[in-house]
């Protein structure tokens, strides 16, 4: 999906929530730990299935991966899949089942004036930490390195 199309989805969601603002960039993110949970769960599930033998190992990897992702997402308190939009004044997080889907609910709204954004590069994801410098509250997200998610666009906008 084009960058313009995901920006339009979040812009429409802002209007639907009565927020007057102009989105500059939008990307798809997951809660921090989403991918790590998938790998850890897959390893544990594969080991358990391997004890049984046969196709049980493959089934264990699949089931463990899903369980690990869900556990990590549940612990974060954030939706498993989000569209994160950045304007000149705020960062908005919306629950959205895919980057093509209309966002379903506003999960967070943070003013940029008191926000410190930090990025940590990992092997297959970028971790984005949004920290309110006044309260110390933090939102930790991870964005895929795949260009189609546009997570890099959000990170670049926050670095400016």
C-alpha positions as CSV (number, residue, x, y, z in Angstrom):
1,X,0.0,0.0,0.0
2,X,1.3,3.4,-0.9
3,X,2.5,5.9,1.7
4,X,-0.2,8.3,0.6
5,X,-2.9,5.7,1.2
6,X,-1.8,4.9,4.8
7,X,-1.5,8.6,5.6
8,X,-5.1,9.0,4.3
9,X,-6.3,6.2,6.5
10,X,-4.9,7.8,9.7
11,X,-5.9,11.3,8.6
12,X,-9.5,10.0,8.2
13,X,-9.3,8.3,11.6
14,X,-8.2,11.6,13.2
15,X,-11.2,13.4,11.7
16,X,-13.5,10.6,12.9
17,X,-12.1,11.1,16.4
18,X,-12.7,14.9,16.2
19,X,-9.0,15.7,16.1
20,X,-7.9,18.6,13.8
21,X,-4.3,17.9,12.7
22,X,-2.3,17.0,9.6
23,X,-0.5,13.7,9.4
24,X,3.0,13.9,7.9
25,X,4.0,10.2,8.0
26,X,2.4,6.9,9.0
27,X,3.9,3.4,9.6
28,X,2.8,0.0,10.8
29,X,4.2,-1.0,14.2
30,X,3.8,-3.8,16.9
31,X,4.5,-3.6,20.6
32,X,8.1,-4.0,21.5
33,X,8.9,-7.7,22.1
34,X,6.4,-8.9,19.4
35,X,9.1,-10.5,17.2
36,X,11.2,-11.7,20.1
37,X,8.1,-13.4,21.6
38,X,7.5,-15.1,18.3
39,X,11.1,-16.5,18.2
40,X,11.1,-17.6,21.8
41,X,7.7,-19.2,21.5
42,X,8.7,-21.0,18.3
43,X,11.9,-22.4,20.0
44,X,10.0,-23.6,23.0
45,X,7.2,-25.1,20.9
46,X,9.7,-26.8,18.6
47,X,11.5,-28.4,21.5
48,X,8.3,-29.6,23.1
49,X,7.1,-31.0,19.8
50,X,10.5,-32.6,19.1
51,X,10.1,-34.7,22.2
52,X,7.1,-36.3,20.6
53,X,8.7,-36.6,17.2
54,X,7.4,-36.6,13.6
55,X,5.3,-33.6,12.5
56,X,4.8,-32.6,16.1
57,X,8.0,-30.5,16.0
58,X,6.7,-28.4,13.1
59,X,3.3,-28.0,14.8
60,X,5.0,-27.0,18.0
61,X,7.0,-24.3,16.3
62,X,3.9,-22.8,14.7
63,X,1.8,-23.0,17.8
64,X,4.7,-21.7,20.0
65,X,5.4,-18.8,17.7
66,X,1.8,-17.6,17.8
67,X,1.6,-18.1,21.6
68,X,4.9,-16.2,22.1
69,X,3.7,-13.3,20.0
70,X,0.4,-13.0,21.8
71,X,2.0,-13.2,25.2
72,X,4.4,-10.4,24.4
73,X,1.6,-8.3,22.9
74,X,-0.6,-8.9,26.0
75,X,2.2,-7.9,28.4
76,X,2.7,-4.6,26.5
77,X,-0.9,-3.4,27.0
78,X,-0.9,-2.2,23.4
79,X,-2.8,-3.7,20.3
80,X,-0.8,-6.3,18.4
81,X,-0.9,-4.2,15.3
82,X,-0.9,-0.4,15.0
83,X,-0.7,2.4,12.6
84,X,1.4,5.2,14.1
85,X,0.9,8.7,12.6
86,X,3.2,11.7,13.1
87,X,2.1,15.3,12.8
88,X,4.1,18.5,13.5
89,X,2.6,18.5,17.0
90,X,1.7,14.9,18.1
91,X,2.2,11.2,17.6
92,X,-0.9,9.1,17.3
93,X,-1.3,5.3,17.7
94,X,-4.3,3.6,16.3
95,X,-5.2,-0.1,16.5
96,X,-5.5,-1.5,13.0
97,X,-5.6,-5.1,11.9
98,X,-3.4,-4.4,8.8
99,X,-1.8,-1.4,7.2
100,X,-4.6,-1.5,4.6
101,X,-7.4,-1.6,7.2
102,X,-9.2,1.4,8.6
103,X,-8.0,2.1,12.2
104,X,-10.4,0.9,14.8
105,X,-9.5,2.9,17.9
106,X,-7.1,5.6,19.1
107,X,-4.6,3.9,21.4
108,X,-2.4,6.8,22.3
109,X,-1.8,10.5,21.5
110,X,1.4,12.1,22.7
111,X,2.5,15.7,22.2
112,X,5.8,16.1,20.4
113,X,6.8,19.2,22.5
114,X,7.7,17.0,25.5
115,X,8.6,13.8,23.5
116,X,12.0,12.2,23.2
117,X,12.1,9.6,20.4
118,X,14.9,7.0,20.5
119,X,15.6,4.3,17.9
120,X,17.5,1.1,18.6
121,X,18.5,-0.9,15.5
122,X,18.0,-4.7,15.8
123,X,18.6,-7.4,13.3
124,X,15.1,-7.6,11.8
125,X,13.3,-4.7,13.5
126,X,13.8,-1.1,14.6
127,X,12.7,-0.4,18.2
128,X,11.1,3.0,18.7
129,X,10.9,4.4,22.2
130,X,8.6,7.4,22.8
131,X,9.3,8.9,26.2
132,X,7.4,11.8,27.7
133,X,10.3,13.9,29.2
134,X,7.9,15.4,31.8
135,X,6.2,12.3,33.2
136,X,8.7,9.7,32.2
137,X,5.9,7.6,30.6
138,X,7.1,5.5,27.7
139,X,5.7,3.7,24.7
140,X,7.9,1.0,23.2
141,X,7.2,-0.1,19.6
142,X,8.9,-2.2,17.0
143,X,8.7,-1.6,13.3
144,X,9.7,-4.0,10.6
145,X,12.6,-3.3,8.3
146,X,10.4,-4.1,5.3
147,X,9.8,-1.0,3.3
148,X,6.0,-1.7,2.8
149,X,5.3,-1.1,6.5
150,X,6.6,2.6,6.2
151,X,7.9,2.4,9.8
152,X,11.1,4.0,8.6
153,X,9.1,7.1,7.4
154,X,7.7,7.6,11.0
155,X,11.2,7.2,12.5
156,X,12.7,9.7,10.0
157,X,9.9,12.2,10.7
158,X,10.6,11.9,14.5
159,X,14.3,12.4,14.0
160,X,13.8,15.8,12.3
